[in-house]
Amino acid sequence: MFIQFSPSPLEQISSTKEKDREAAARELIRMIKFLSISLNIPSFKELGIKDSQFPEIAQKSFENNSNPSNPREAGVKDYLAILKKAS
């Protein structure tokens, strides 16, 4: 399955008026969830990852060499919040 986004969802969100950004972000989340299901990407629970492991995962994510290339600066607390919301 090939899904084409035009313009890209991130471009769409960044160029959208402030009041519409939340709706655009929610649509992007919906698309990502659909894509994850379509590709059979397992959840943290299905992978056996426990909430108690999140602090270590967040720390390692922060220390990862690709962290500086993120569109927005993220600290350990940010990664931890993302993991909690994703689980």
MARTILO-991836 format. One record per residue: residue number from 1; x, y, z of N, C-alpha, C in turn; residue in one letter. Coordinates in nm, 2 decimals. Each point is the difference from the previous one (the first is absolute). Layout:
// MARTILO-991836
PT  pos    n.xx    n.yy    n.zz   ca.xx   ca.yy   ca.zz    c.xx    c.yy    c.zz  code
PT  NUM       X       Y       Z       X       Y       Z       X       Y       Z     A
...
// end
This chain:
// MARTILO-991836
PT  pos    n.xx    n.yy    n.zz   ca.xx   ca.yy   ca.zz    c.xx    c.yy    c.zz  code
PT    1    0.08   -0.12    0.00   -0.08    0.12    0.00    0.09    0.12    0.00     M
PT    2   -0.03    0.10   -0.08    0.07    0.12   -0.01   -0.09    0.12    0.03     F
PT    3    0.04    0.08    0.10   -0.08    0.11    0.04    0.08    0.13   -0.03     I
PT    4   -0.06    0.09   -0.08    0.07    0.12   -0.04   -0.07    0.12    0.08     Q
PT    5    0.08    0.07    0.06   -0.05    0.12    0.07    0.05    0.12   -0.08     F
PT    6   -0.10    0.09   -0.04    0.04    0.12   -0.07   -0.08    0.11    0.04     S
PT    7    0.05    0.11    0.05    0.14    0.01    0.05    0.02   -0.09    0.12     P
PT    8    0.13   -0.02    0.03    0.03   -0.09    0.11   -0.07    0.05    0.13     S
PT    9   -0.04   -0.09    0.09   -0.08    0.04    0.12    0.08    0.10    0.08     P
PT   10    0.13   -0.01    0.01    0.07    0.09    0.08    0.01    0.14   -0.06     L
PT   11    0.01    0.01   -0.13   -0.01    0.12   -0.07   -0.14    0.06    0.01     E
PT   12   -0.10   -0.08    0.00   -0.14    0.05    0.01   -0.02    0.06    0.14     Q
PT   13    0.05   -0.07    0.11   -0.02    0.05    0.13    0.08    0.13    0.02     I
PT   14    0.12    0.01   -0.05    0.08    0.12    0.03   -0.05    0.12   -0.08     S
PT   15   -0.07   -0.02   -0.11   -0.05    0.11   -0.08   -0.15    0.03    0.03     S
PT   16   -0.06   -0.07    0.09   -0.14    0.01    0.04   -0.01    0.11    0.10     T
PT   17   -0.11    0.08   -0.01   -0.03    0.10    0.10   -0.01   -0.07    0.14     K
PT   18    0.04    0.08    0.10    0.01   -0.05    0.14   -0.13   -0.08    0.04     E
PT   19   -0.11    0.06   -0.02   -0.13   -0.07    0.04   -0.02   -0.13   -0.06     K
PT   20    0.06   -0.02   -0.12   -0.02   -0.13   -0.08    0.11   -0.10    0.03     D
PT   21    0.10    0.04    0.06    0.12   -0.09    0.02   -0.04   -0.12    0.08     R
PT   22   -0.08    0.02    0.11   -0.04   -0.12    0.08   -0.08   -0.10   -0.09     E
PT   23   -0.09    0.05   -0.08   -0.07   -0.10   -0.09    0.09   -0.07   -0.10     A
PT   24    0.10    0.08   -0.05    0.09   -0.06   -0.10    0.09   -0.11    0.08     A
PT   25    0.04    0.04    0.12    0.08   -0.10    0.08   -0.08   -0.12    0.03     A
PT   26   -0.12    0.01    0.03   -0.09   -0.11    0.03   -0.01   -0.09   -0.12     R
PT   27   -0.02    0.06   -0.12   -0.01   -0.07   -0.13    0.13   -0.08   -0.02     E
PT   28    0.12    0.06    0.02    0.12   -0.07   -0.01    0.01   -0.12    0.09     L
PT   29   -0.04    0.02    0.12    0.00   -0.11    0.10   -0.09   -0.12   -0.05     I
PT   30   -0.12    0.04   -0.06   -0.09   -0.10   -0.05    0.07   -0.07   -0.12     R
PT   31    0.07    0.07   -0.09    0.07   -0.06   -0.11    0.11   -0.10    0.05     M
PT   32    0.07    0.04    0.10    0.11   -0.08    0.05   -0.06   -0.13    0.06     I
PT   33   -0.11    0.01    0.08   -0.06   -0.12    0.06   -0.05   -0.09   -0.11     K
PT   34   -0.06    0.06   -0.11   -0.05   -0.09   -0.11    0.12   -0.07   -0.07     F
PT   35    0.11    0.07   -0.02    0.11   -0.06   -0.06    0.06   -0.11    0.08     L
PT   36    0.01    0.03    0.13    0.05   -0.10    0.10   -0.08   -0.13   -0.01     S
PT   37   -0.13    0.02    0.00   -0.09   -0.12    0.00    0.02   -0.07   -0.14     I
PT   38    0.00    0.08   -0.10    0.01   -0.06   -0.14    0.13   -0.08   -0.01     S
PT   39    0.11    0.04    0.06    0.13   -0.06   -0.01    0.02   -0.11    0.11     L
PT   40   -0.10   -0.02    0.09    0.01   -0.09    0.11    0.11    0.03    0.09     N
PT   41    0.02    0.12    0.03    0.11    0.04    0.09   -0.05   -0.03    0.14     I
PT   42    0.07   -0.08    0.08   -0.05   -0.04    0.13    0.01    0.12    0.10     P
PT   43   -0.09   -0.01    0.10    0.00    0.10    0.11    0.11   -0.03    0.10     S
PT   44    0.03    0.09    0.09    0.10   -0.02    0.10   -0.05   -0.13    0.08     F
PT   45   -0.12    0.00    0.04   -0.05   -0.12    0.07    0.02   -0.13   -0.07     K
PT   46   -0.03    0.00   -0.13    0.02   -0.12   -0.08    0.15   -0.04   -0.01     E
PT   47    0.09    0.10    0.01    0.14   -0.03    0.00    0.05   -0.03    0.14     L
PT   48   -0.08    0.00    0.10    0.04   -0.03    0.13    0.07    0.11    0.07     G
PT   49   -0.01    0.12   -0.04    0.06    0.12    0.06   -0.09    0.05    0.11     I
PT   50    0.06    0.01    0.12   -0.08    0.05    0.11    0.02    0.14    0.03     K
PT   51   -0.10    0.07    0.06    0.01    0.14    0.04    0.13    0.03    0.09     D
PT   52    0.04   -0.10    0.07    0.11    0.01    0.09    0.13    0.02   -0.08     S
PT   53    0.00   -0.04   -0.13    0.12    0.01   -0.08    0.01    0.14   -0.07     Q
PT   54   -0.11    0.08    0.00   -0.01    0.12   -0.07    0.12    0.10    0.05     F
PT   55    0.03    0.02    0.13    0.11    0.09    0.03    0.13   -0.03   -0.07     P
PT   56    0.03   -0.13   -0.01    0.13   -0.04   -0.06   -0.01    0.02   -0.15     E
PT   57   -0.11   -0.03   -0.06   -0.02    0.03   -0.15    0.01    0.15   -0.03     I
PT   58   -0.07    0.08    0.09    0.01    0.14   -0.02    0.14    0.06    0.01     A
PT   59    0.07   -0.05    0.10    0.14    0.04    0.02    0.09   -0.04   -0.13     Q
PT   60   -0.02   -0.12   -0.04    0.08   -0.04   -0.12   -0.04    0.07   -0.13     K
PT   61   -0.13    0.04   -0.01   -0.05    0.08   -0.11    0.07    0.13    0.00     S
PT   62    0.01    0.06    0.12    0.06    0.13    0.01    0.15    0.00   -0.04     F
PT   63    0.06   -0.11    0.04    0.15   -0.01   -0.02    0.03   -0.05   -0.15     E
PT   64   -0.10   -0.04   -0.07    0.02   -0.04   -0.14    0.05    0.11   -0.08     N
PT   65    0.09   -0.04   -0.09    0.07    0.10   -0.09   -0.10    0.07   -0.09     N
PT   66   -0.12   -0.06   -0.03   -0.09    0.07   -0.09   -0.09    0.10    0.07     S
PT   67    0.01    0.01    0.13   -0.08    0.10    0.08    0.02    0.14   -0.05     N
PT   68    0.12    0.05   -0.03    0.01    0.14   -0.04   -0.07    0.03   -0.13     P
PT   69   -0.02   -0.10   -0.08   -0.07    0.02   -0.13   -0.15    0.01    0.00     S
PT   70   -0.05   -0.02    0.12   -0.15    0.01    0.02   -0.05    0.14   -0.04     N
PT   71   -0.12    0.02   -0.05   -0.05    0.13   -0.03   -0.01    0.09    0.12     P
PT   72   -0.02   -0.06    0.11   -0.02    0.07    0.13    0.09   -0.06    0.10     R
PT   73    0.07    0.08    0.09    0.08   -0.05    0.10   -0.08   -0.08    0.10     E
PT   74    0.05   -0.12    0.03   -0.07   -0.09    0.10    0.09   -0.05    0.11     A
PT   75   -0.04    0.01    0.12    0.07   -0.04    0.11   -0.05   -0.14    0.05     G
PT   76    0.06   -0.05    0.10   -0.04   -0.13    0.06   -0.15    0.00    0.04     V
PT   77   -0.04    0.11    0.06   -0.15    0.02    0.04   -0.09    0.00   -0.12     K
PT   78    0.04    0.06   -0.11   -0.08    0.00   -0.12   -0.01   -0.14   -0.05     D
PT   79    0.11   -0.07   -0.01   -0.01   -0.14   -0.05   -0.09   -0.09    0.09     Y
PT   80    0.01    0.02    0.13   -0.08   -0.08    0.09   -0.15    0.03   -0.02     L
PT   81   -0.03    0.13   -0.02   -0.14    0.04   -0.03   -0.05   -0.07   -0.13     A
PT   82    0.08    0.00   -0.10   -0.03   -0.06   -0.13   -0.03   -0.15    0.02     I
PT   83    0.09   -0.07    0.07   -0.02   -0.14    0.03   -0.13   -0.03    0.07     L
PT   84   -0.02    0.08    0.10   -0.13   -0.02    0.08   -0.12    0.02   -0.08     K
PT   85    0.00    0.10   -0.09   -0.12    0.03   -0.08   -0.01   -0.11   -0.11     K
PT   86    0.11   -0.06   -0.04   -0.01   -0.10   -0.11   -0.04   -0.14    0.05     A
PT   87    0.01   -0.02    0.13   -0.03   -0.13    0.06   -0.15   -0.02    0.03     S
// end
